[in-house]
Amino acid sequence: MSLLDDFAHKCILMEKKRTPDGAGGYITAWEEGAEFLNYQSLDTSMEARKAEKEGVTSVYSALVNQSVPIEYNDYFRDTETGITYRVTSNPEEKAAPRSAGSTIKALKFFTAERKELPK
């Protein structure tokens, strides 16, 4: 058991699906996708507080396994709370430091905000 397990949230990626509405337009629906563990916390840094003043609701710092197919602007839902989040940074840009242990090296970092799914 890892110390990280205390912070784990089961989450699920939300996949956008567009289907024709029969009248020349499209209907957007959201379906559940890949399930993953997310280690996240509310970011209370000065940078996060500045973003909140500029209109971002709440900024969260998150870590997920390198294999999780999550990208900038993706949506995911916490399966326990039902809260939906939007990824606000590119997870591929933030790698663990070389000095990090093997558990940490297997993770990637990103920021997210609480946000409802768009219609």
VENKA-V521287 format. One line per field, one symbol per residue. ss: DSSP state (2 for helix, 1 for strand, 0 for the rest). phi: phi as a letter, one per 30 degrees, with the letter a starting at -180 (. if undefined). psi: psi as a letter, one per 40 degrees, with the letter a starting at -180 (. if undefined). A space follows every 50 residues. Layout:
# VENKA-V521287
ss = ???
phi = ???
psi = ???
This chain:
# VENKA-V521287
ss = 00222221111111111111000001111111111111111100022222 22200000111111100000000011110000011110002220000000 0222201111111100000
phi = .cededcdbdbbdccdbcbdcibjcbccbcbdcdcacbcbbddcdddddd dddcjddbcccbbbdedddcbeidcbbdddcidcbcdcbddddccddedd ddddddcbcacbbdadddd
psi = hiddddehhhihihhhhhiieefeaihhihihbhiihhgiihheiddddd dddeehchhihihiidehghiheiiihhdddehiihheihdeehiiidei iddddeiiiiiiihhihi.
